[in-house]
Amino acid sequence: MSNNEQPLRIISSVAPIRIADFGGWTDTWFAKFGKVLNIAVYPYAQVQMRVFARSDERPSVTIFAENYGERYTLDAVGGAYDRHPLLEAALDFMGVPHDLALEIDIFSEAPAGASTGTSAAVSVALIGALDLLKPGRLTPHEVARAAHRIETELLHQQCGVQDQLASAYGGINLIEILEYPHAVVSPLRLSQAIEWELEERLSLVFLGQAHSSSKVHELVIAELEDAGPDAEKLRVLRRTPLRARDALFAGDFAALGRAMIENTEAQANLHPDLVSPRHQAVIEVAKRFGALGWKVNGAGGDGGSVTILGGPKASRNREMLRAVTVEVPGTQTIPIYLSPLGLRVWESPLE
C-alpha cells in the first residue's frame, strides 16, 4: 500500500467550544429542568477525515489525536474504548461503512480540561464528519443529542446537555431544559455593535491544569439529588440566564457583569471548593483592574478556566490579562472570538 494513495473523499468539520455558561448545573439529570445561556466561541475542535476504499492492507480506522501526538489504528469499531474513549465511542455509535476505511485527524487549540466544552465540540465535529458518509443529514439538534447519548449511555459519564447544543448551534443561545434531556434552543439576535463590543471585552483565562471530576462534584450531585429539582440553590442558577439575556439585548455590560458574578457566587454556594483558590486569585486581579464580571466556566472545581468581562478601556483590559499571567503562575490567556456558526461540515478538494 502506497502512502501516496489518493483518498476517495476528504471531509472536514469544525465545531466551537463555549464559555460563560450561565445556569450550568441546571441542565443535568438531577436538576430535571432549567435554563442555560452560553456563548459559542473560537477556537474550534477540528476534524479532517480521509476516506479510502477498504482493503485487507488498510485498517478500518486510523486516528491521529494531534494534541496528544498519538496515532493508532482500529481494525474493528466497538467493544472496549481504551485509548480515546470519546472518539472510539463516537465511531461505534455512528458506524463506519464496511466498504470504507477512514483516516481521521483531530485537533483543538482549546486545552483539554478547560471546562469550556472541548470534549463536546470534538464529539460534535466527529459526528458531523461521519454523518456525511451516509444518506440524509442530521440536524444540529440531532447531532447534539447523539453527542450527549455517547457520553451518558456509552461512556456512562455525568453530563449536562448544554455543551453539545452550544457546539452544534453556535452563537449565543438561551437553552431551556423542559425535562432532561429534552431542550429548546433560542438563539439571541443582537446588534452587530453589541456583538463586537462583547467580543472585545470577553477574555478566557485557563488555569493551566485540566479540570477533572472530583469528590467535591460527587458531594454536590448527592446533595442536589437529595434536595430535588426545586432546591433553592438551583433556583438561583436558573435566574441568571434570564438576567444575562436581558442585559445582552439591552447592551448593558454592567448588568451582564453582575449576572456573571451572581452565577459564580451561586456555584460557590453549591460547594465552596467549586470556586478554587486559583479561580479566586484570577478574580482578585480582575477586580483590581475594574473588570465588570467573571464567570468560573463549567462545573468549577480544580483546574478549568475563568471568563472575564472587561471594562470599557481596552488597554486596561490587556494590562489586566498580563497581570493575571504574572500574578497567578501557570495561567494563560486563550484568544477567543464569537462563533456565530456552530457545526460546519464540508468536502475538501483532493488536491
C-alpha positions, 0 to 999 in steps of 0.5 A: 500500500502506497502512502501516496494513495489518493483518498476517495473523499476528504471531509472536514468539520469544525465545531466551537467550544463555549464559555460563560455558561450561565445556569450550568448545573441546571441542565443535568439529570438531577436538576430535571429542568432549567435554563442555560445561556452560553456563548459559542466561541473560537477556537474550534475542535477540528476534524479532517477525515480521509476516506479510502476504499477498504482493503485487507492492507488498510485498517478500518480506522486510523486516528491521529489525536494531534494534541496528544501526538498519538496515532493508532489504528482500529481494525474493528469499531466497538467493544472496549474504548481504551485509548480515546474513549470519546472518539472510539465511542463516537465511531461505534455509535455512528458506524463506519461503512464496511466498504470504507476505511477512514483516516481521521485527524483531530485537533483543538487549540482549546486545552483539554480540561478547560471546562469550556466544552472541548470534549463536546465540540470534538464529539460534535465535529466527529459526528458531523464528519461521519454523518456525511458518509451516509444518506440524509443529514442530521440536524444540529439538534440531532447531532447534539443529542447523539453527542450527549447519548455517547457520553451518558449511555456509552461512556456512562459519564455525568453530563449536562446537555448544554455543551453539545447544543452550544457546539452544534448551534453556535452563537449565543443561545438561551437553552431551556431544559423542559425535562432532561434531556429534552431542550429548546434552543433560542438563539439571541439576535443582537446588534452587530455593535453589541456583538463586537463590543462583547467580543472585545471585552470577553477574555478566557483565562485557563488555569493551566491544569485540566479540570477533572471530576472530583469528590467535591462534584460527587458531594454536590450531585448527592446533595442536589439529588437529595434536595430535588429539582426545586432546591433553592440553590438551583433556583438561583442558577436558573435566574441568571440566564434570564438576567444575562439575556436581558442585559445582552439585548439591552447592551448593558455590560454592567448588568451582564457583569453582575449576572456573571458574578451572581452565577459564580457566587451561586456555584460557590454556594453549591460547594465552596471548593467549586470556586478554587483558590486559583479561580479566586486569585484570577478574580482578585486581579480582575477586580483590581483592574475594574473588570465588570464580571467573571464567570468560573466556566463549567462545573468549577472545581480544580483546574478549568478556566475563568471568563472575564468581562472587561471594562470599557478601556481596552488597554486596561483590559490587556494590562489586566490579562498580563497581570493575571499571567504574572500574578497567578503562575501557570495561567494563560490567556486563550484568544477567543472570538464569537462563533456565530456558526456552530457545526460546519461540515464540508468536502475538501478538494483532493488536491 
